[in-house]
């Protein structure tokens, strides 16, 4: 394992770790659409959170992460699917960030892994757009195509988990700003939706799209055909994030977003997997459910045709802000989730899990090793 991972300690004070009265869980009476069972996977080398993964060939790439001590590490790793092994590429993001989604896009250079905005080591929300090319190991910052998203208070918004890809364009959905940012800004929420065309002319790659019906951040995005689902998310009110069960849908190119079937419970900061065909065809699976600052292990699934949510299993460990990727095929998916914050809202997990069609293996296992966060901007 590489020893170059930073270990600094943030000086800021952590916000509360538990929700009053506990966390909401889904109604067990819901009828499963397609059961998903989860088994333990290979541990990540460190406790990592607020990051994402993207599958390219036989590898899942991770473009940096936040550590348990709240520092932001820009080192680029990949998971070798065939060898079941994590590898440090020795490459680093040009600007280390957390709180991002990876968008796999084709541009004039080749296959690029794009990130839009994010937060740096000091917790500042950035407008940086950058790309990593796995074939060459090169990174680049798009200085003429900065992330344009803003909140109503004229602060840079954080799209975080709310990024989807349709027909080689990325769509950044909603976002929020924080009074804890450096320099200080305002706790606010955004309805804005922007599309990014990697093949567009330099300096003109962003276009404004129809806004969400409700402003919110930490949306979980999923794509079914040419329709984007904006699932759950948070409303930031005076620094307190309240998870929502709201779902909105937008067919790319249409004039406005539509209300979708609400989640069984409020969820934020999680991962969703959508499939048109195969064992999970016609479904969108939400793997784990964040309820800031905590999480529950529920795995929720939308039957798109019936427009009905069901509870289809449970992760072995409750987690939020975890990375996720399909390491199988569309015909036989394998849903990988890695790291994230544990149910206590503070511990950065090393564990991973793999979900496949079938009954859950049994009761939740004991939590794996992790590194407790010690304050700072871990809450966001």
C-alpha positions as CSV (number, residue, x, y, z in Angstrom):
1,X,0.0,0.0,0.0
2,X,1.2,3.5,-0.8
3,X,2.3,5.5,2.2
4,X,1.9,8.8,0.6
5,X,-1.6,9.4,1.9
6,X,-1.9,12.6,4.0
7,X,-2.7,12.4,7.7
8,X,-3.3,16.0,8.7
9,X,-5.8,17.0,11.3
10,X,-8.5,19.7,10.9
11,X,-8.9,22.2,13.7
12,X,-12.6,22.9,13.3
13,X,-15.2,21.5,15.6
14,X,-17.4,18.5,14.5
15,X,-21.2,19.0,14.3
16,X,-23.6,16.5,16.1
17,X,-23.2,12.9,15.3
18,X,-26.7,11.5,16.1
19,X,-30.2,12.4,15.1
20,X,-32.6,13.1,17.9
21,X,-34.8,10.0,18.3
22,X,-32.8,7.9,15.9
23,X,-32.9,7.5,12.2
24,X,-35.9,6.6,10.0
25,X,-36.0,3.2,8.4
26,X,-38.2,1.9,5.6
27,X,-41.4,0.0,6.2
28,X,-40.6,-3.7,6.2
29,X,-44.0,-4.4,4.7
30,X,-43.0,-3.2,1.2
31,X,-42.9,-6.0,-1.4
32,X,-39.5,-6.5,-3.0
33,X,-39.2,-6.1,-6.8
34,X,-35.9,-7.9,-7.3
35,X,-34.1,-9.0,-4.0
36,X,-30.4,-8.0,-3.8
37,X,-28.1,-9.9,-1.4
38,X,-24.8,-8.3,-0.2
39,X,-21.5,-9.9,0.7
40,X,-18.3,-8.4,1.9
41,X,-15.8,-7.3,-0.7
42,X,-12.1,-6.3,-0.6
43,X,-11.3,-3.6,2.0
44,X,-10.1,-0.3,0.7
45,X,-6.5,0.4,1.9
46,X,-7.7,3.4,4.1
47,X,-10.9,4.7,5.6
48,X,-12.2,6.8,2.7
49,X,-15.4,8.9,2.2
50,X,-17.1,11.5,0.1
51,X,-15.8,10.1,-3.2
52,X,-17.0,8.1,-6.2
53,X,-15.9,5.3,-8.5
54,X,-16.2,4.8,-12.3
55,X,-15.7,1.6,-14.2
56,X,-13.5,1.7,-17.2
57,X,-12.8,-1.8,-18.7
58,X,-11.7,-4.1,-15.8
59,X,-11.0,-1.3,-13.4
60,X,-12.9,1.0,-11.1
61,X,-11.2,4.4,-10.7
62,X,-11.4,6.6,-7.6
63,X,-10.2,10.2,-8.0
64,X,-9.2,11.0,-4.5
65,X,-11.2,11.0,-1.2
66,X,-11.6,12.4,2.2
67,X,-9.8,10.6,5.0
68,X,-10.9,9.8,8.5
69,X,-8.8,12.7,9.9
70,X,-10.7,15.1,7.5
71,X,-7.8,15.7,5.1
72,X,-8.5,15.6,1.4
73,X,-6.3,13.2,-0.5
74,X,-5.9,13.6,-4.3
75,X,-4.3,10.3,-5.0
76,X,-5.9,8.2,-7.8
77,X,-6.5,4.5,-7.1
78,X,-8.2,1.8,-9.0
79,X,-9.8,-1.5,-8.1
80,X,-8.7,-4.4,-10.4
81,X,-11.9,-6.3,-10.8
82,X,-10.3,-9.6,-12.0
83,X,-7.5,-9.6,-9.4
84,X,-9.7,-8.3,-6.6
85,X,-7.0,-5.8,-5.7
86,X,-6.7,-2.0,-5.1
87,X,-3.8,-0.3,-6.8
88,X,-2.3,3.2,-6.3
89,X,-1.7,4.6,-9.8
90,X,0.9,7.0,-8.4
91,X,-1.1,9.7,-10.3
92,X,-2.7,12.6,-8.5
93,X,-5.6,14.9,-9.3
94,X,-4.4,18.3,-10.3
95,X,-6.6,19.8,-7.6
96,X,-7.4,17.3,-4.7
97,X,-11.1,17.2,-4.0
98,X,-13.8,15.4,-2.1
99,X,-17.6,15.5,-2.6
100,X,-17.7,14.7,-6.3
101,X,-19.2,12.4,-8.9
102,X,-17.1,10.9,-11.7
103,X,-18.5,11.4,-15.2
104,X,-17.1,9.1,-17.8
105,X,-17.0,11.0,-21.1
106,X,-15.4,10.8,-24.5
107,X,-13.6,13.9,-25.6
108,X,-11.1,14.7,-28.4
109,X,-8.3,13.2,-26.3
110,X,-10.1,9.9,-25.5
111,X,-11.9,8.5,-22.5
112,X,-11.8,11.1,-19.7
113,X,-13.0,10.9,-16.1
114,X,-14.4,14.3,-15.3
115,X,-15.3,16.0,-12.0
116,X,-17.2,19.2,-11.5
117,X,-16.5,21.3,-8.5
118,X,-16.0,19.6,-5.2
119,X,-14.5,20.7,-1.9
120,X,-10.8,21.1,-1.1
121,X,-8.8,20.3,2.0
122,X,-10.1,23.5,3.7
123,X,-13.7,22.8,3.0
124,X,-14.0,25.4,0.3
125,X,-16.5,24.8,-2.5
126,X,-14.6,25.0,-5.8
127,X,-15.6,25.8,-9.4
128,X,-12.8,23.6,-10.7
129,X,-13.5,21.3,-13.6
130,X,-10.8,18.6,-14.1
131,X,-10.3,15.4,-16.0
132,X,-8.1,12.3,-15.6
133,X,-7.2,10.1,-18.6
134,X,-6.7,6.6,-17.4
135,X,-4.9,5.4,-20.5
136,X,-2.2,8.0,-20.2
137,X,-2.3,8.9,-16.5
138,X,-2.5,12.6,-17.3
139,X,-4.7,15.1,-15.6
140,X,-5.9,18.5,-16.7
141,X,-7.9,21.5,-15.4
142,X,-10.3,23.1,-17.8
143,X,-9.6,26.8,-16.9
144,X,-12.0,28.2,-19.6
145,X,-14.9,25.9,-18.6
146,X,-15.3,26.4,-14.9
147,X,-18.3,25.0,-13.1
148,X,-21.0,27.7,-13.4
149,X,-23.5,26.6,-10.8
150,X,-24.5,29.2,-8.2
151,X,-27.0,29.3,-5.4
152,X,-29.5,32.2,-5.1
153,X,-27.1,34.0,-2.6
154,X,-24.5,34.1,-5.4
155,X,-22.3,31.4,-3.8
156,X,-20.6,28.6,-5.8
157,X,-22.9,25.5,-5.4
158,X,-21.7,22.0,-4.7
159,X,-23.3,19.4,-7.1
160,X,-21.6,16.6,-5.3
161,X,-23.5,13.3,-5.9
162,X,-25.9,15.0,-8.3
163,X,-24.2,14.3,-11.7
164,X,-25.6,12.1,-14.5
165,X,-24.4,11.2,-18.0
166,X,-26.7,10.8,-21.0
167,X,-25.4,10.4,-24.6
168,X,-21.9,11.6,-23.7
169,X,-23.0,14.8,-21.9
170,X,-22.9,15.3,-18.2
171,X,-25.7,16.9,-16.2
172,X,-25.0,18.5,-12.9
173,X,-28.2,18.7,-10.8
174,X,-29.0,21.1,-8.0
175,X,-26.4,21.8,-5.3
176,X,-25.9,23.8,-2.1
177,X,-23.5,26.3,-0.5
178,X,-22.3,26.5,3.1
179,X,-21.5,29.2,5.6
180,X,-18.6,27.1,6.7
181,X,-16.9,27.5,3.3
182,X,-13.6,29.5,3.1
183,X,-14.2,32.3,2.5
184,X,-17.5,32.3,4.3
185,X,-20.6,32.1,2.2
186,X,-24.3,31.4,2.9
187,X,-26.2,28.2,3.7
188,X,-28.3,28.0,0.6
189,X,-29.8,25.6,-2.0
190,X,-29.8,25.5,-5.8
191,X,-32.4,24.5,-8.4
192,X,-30.0,24.9,-11.2
193,X,-29.3,22.2,-13.7
194,X,-26.4,22.5,-16.2
195,X,-25.2,20.3,-19.0
196,X,-21.5,19.8,-20.0
197,X,-20.5,18.8,-23.6
198,X,-16.9,17.4,-23.6
199,X,-16.8,17.8,-27.4
200,X,-17.9,21.4,-27.3
201,X,-15.8,24.4,-28.1
202,X,-13.4,25.5,-25.4
203,X,-15.0,28.0,-23.1
204,X,-18.5,27.1,-24.3
205,X,-19.0,23.6,-23.0
206,X,-21.7,24.5,-20.4
207,X,-25.4,25.0,-21.1
208,X,-28.3,25.9,-18.8
209,X,-31.1,23.4,-18.6
210,X,-34.5,23.5,-17.0
211,X,-34.3,23.9,-13.2
212,X,-35.5,21.4,-10.6
213,X,-38.9,22.0,-9.1
214,X,-37.3,22.1,-5.6
215,X,-33.9,23.4,-4.7
216,X,-31.7,20.9,-2.9
217,X,-28.3,19.4,-2.8
218,X,-26.7,16.0,-2.4
219,X,-29.2,14.6,-4.9
220,X,-28.6,11.0,-6.0
221,X,-28.7,10.8,-9.8
222,X,-29.7,7.9,-11.9
223,X,-30.4,7.5,-15.6
224,X,-33.0,5.2,-17.3
225,X,-32.7,5.6,-21.1
226,X,-32.9,9.3,-21.8
227,X,-34.6,10.2,-18.5
228,X,-32.7,11.5,-15.5
229,X,-33.9,10.8,-11.9
230,X,-33.1,13.3,-9.2
231,X,-33.5,11.1,-6.1
232,X,-33.7,12.5,-2.5
233,X,-31.1,14.9,-1.3
234,X,-30.8,17.5,1.4
235,X,-32.2,21.0,2.2
236,X,-29.6,23.1,3.9
237,X,-31.2,25.4,6.5
238,X,-28.8,27.4,8.7
239,X,-26.2,24.6,8.4
240,X,-28.6,21.7,9.2
241,X,-29.1,19.3,6.4
242,X,-32.6,17.8,6.3
243,X,-32.9,14.7,4.0
244,X,-35.9,14.6,1.6
245,X,-37.8,11.7,0.0
246,X,-38.6,13.8,-3.1
247,X,-37.9,12.4,-6.6
248,X,-38.0,14.3,-9.8
249,X,-37.6,13.2,-13.4
250,X,-36.5,14.9,-16.6
251,X,-36.5,13.5,-20.1
252,X,-33.4,15.2,-21.7
253,X,-34.6,17.9,-24.0
254,X,-38.0,18.4,-22.5
255,X,-39.1,21.8,-21.1
256,X,-39.4,20.9,-17.4
257,X,-38.9,18.4,-14.6
258,X,-41.8,16.3,-13.4
259,X,-42.6,15.0,-9.9
260,X,-41.7,11.3,-9.5
261,X,-42.7,8.7,-6.9
262,X,-41.3,9.6,-3.5
263,X,-38.9,7.4,-1.7
264,X,-40.2,5.3,1.2
265,X,-37.9,7.2,3.5
266,X,-35.8,10.4,3.1
267,X,-32.3,9.6,1.7
268,X,-29.2,11.7,0.9
269,X,-25.6,11.2,-0.1
270,X,-25.9,7.7,-1.5
271,X,-25.5,5.7,-4.8
272,X,-28.1,4.6,-7.3
273,X,-27.8,2.0,-10.1
274,X,-30.2,1.9,-13.0
275,X,-30.6,-0.9,-15.6
276,X,-32.8,-1.1,-18.7
277,X,-32.2,-4.9,-19.3
278,X,-30.8,-7.9,-17.5
279,X,-31.4,-9.3,-14.0
280,X,-32.2,-5.8,-12.7
281,X,-33.9,-4.6,-15.9
282,X,-36.4,-1.8,-15.5
283,X,-35.3,-0.9,-11.9
284,X,-33.3,1.7,-10.1
285,X,-31.6,0.5,-6.9
286,X,-30.5,2.9,-4.2
287,X,-27.8,1.2,-2.2
288,X,-27.9,2.5,1.4
289,X,-29.6,5.6,2.7
290,X,-27.9,8.6,4.2
291,X,-29.8,10.7,6.6
292,X,-27.3,13.3,7.6
293,X,-25.4,13.0,9.8
294,X,-26.3,9.3,10.0
295,X,-27.2,6.5,7.7
296,X,-29.3,3.4,7.5
297,X,-28.5,0.2,5.6
298,X,-31.8,0.0,3.6
299,X,-31.5,-0.9,-0.1
300,X,-34.5,0.6,-1.9
301,X,-35.6,-0.1,-5.5
302,X,-37.9,1.6,-7.9
303,X,-39.8,-0.5,-10.4
304,X,-39.9,2.1,-13.2
305,X,-42.9,0.6,-15.1
306,X,-45.0,0.2,-12.0
307,X,-43.7,3.5,-10.5
308,X,-43.3,1.7,-7.1
309,X,-40.5,1.7,-4.5
310,X,-39.7,-1.4,-2.5
311,X,-37.2,-2.5,0.1
312,X,-35.1,-5.2,-1.5
313,X,-32.4,-5.9,1.0
314,X,-29.9,-4.4,3.4
315,X,-26.3,-3.5,3.3
316,X,-24.1,-5.3,5.9
317,X,-23.1,-1.9,7.1
318,X,-25.1,1.4,7.1
319,X,-23.1,4.0,5.1
320,X,-23.4,7.3,3.3
321,X,-21.0,9.3,1.1
322,X,-19.7,6.0,-0.3
323,X,-18.3,5.3,-3.7
324,X,-20.2,3.0,-6.1
325,X,-19.8,1.2,-9.5
326,X,-21.2,-1.7,-11.4
327,X,-18.4,-4.3,-11.7
328,X,-20.5,-6.8,-13.5
329,X,-22.5,-6.4,-16.7
330,X,-25.9,-5.0,-17.6
331,X,-27.1,-8.6,-17.9
332,X,-25.6,-9.7,-14.6
333,X,-24.9,-6.7,-12.5
334,X,-22.6,-6.6,-9.5
335,X,-23.1,-3.5,-7.4
336,X,-20.0,-2.4,-5.6
337,X,-20.1,0.1,-2.8
338,X,-16.9,1.2,-1.0
339,X,-16.1,3.2,2.1
340,X,-18.2,6.1,3.2
341,X,-19.2,7.3,6.7
342,X,-20.7,4.6,9.0
343,X,-24.0,4.8,10.9
344,X,-22.3,7.0,13.6
345,X,-21.8,9.8,11.1
346,X,-18.1,10.0,11.8
347,X,-16.2,6.8,11.1
348,X,-14.7,6.6,7.6
349,X,-15.1,3.0,6.5
350,X,-12.6,0.8,4.8
351,X,-15.1,-2.0,3.9
352,X,-16.8,-2.7,0.6
353,X,-19.8,-4.8,-0.3
354,X,-21.0,-6.4,-3.5
355,X,-24.7,-6.8,-4.3
356,X,-26.2,-9.3,-6.7
357,X,-29.6,-10.6,-7.4
358,X,-30.8,-12.9,-4.6
359,X,-31.8,-13.0,-1.0
360,X,-29.8,-11.1,1.6
361,X,-27.3,-13.4,3.3
362,X,-28.6,-12.7,6.8
363,X,-28.3,-10.1,9.6
364,X,-25.9,-7.3,9.4
365,X,-22.3,-8.2,10.3
366,X,-20.2,-6.4,12.8
367,X,-18.8,-3.1,11.5
368,X,-15.4,-3.2,9.9
369,X,-12.4,-1.2,10.8
370,X,-12.5,2.5,10.1
371,X,-11.1,5.8,11.1
372,X,-13.3,8.2,13.1
373,X,-13.4,11.7,11.7
374,X,-12.1,14.2,14.2
375,X,-14.0,17.3,13.2
376,X,-13.8,20.0,10.5
377,X,-16.0,19.7,7.4
378,X,-16.8,16.0,7.8
379,X,-20.4,16.9,8.3
380,X,-20.7,18.2,4.8
